[in-house]
Amino acid sequence: MCNSRIALFLAVGAGTPLVTALTPATASAAENPLRPYLQQKPAWHRCDTELPASVQCATL
């Protein structure tokens, strides 16, 4: 019983930021101080030659 409550709490806690991030902002784009950061695209590259090629890192 306690484990299921903890799991539910963690699931709700982890999902809340995701829902908040996906909700459209009500302020106009010109008023959003984070706009320059939201427009960034990651530049993916291999992290290290000693790691498998499937391990990728990104720079903004």
Helices and strands as residue ranges (DSSP letters): H 2-22, G 29-31, H 35-38, E 43-46, E 56-59
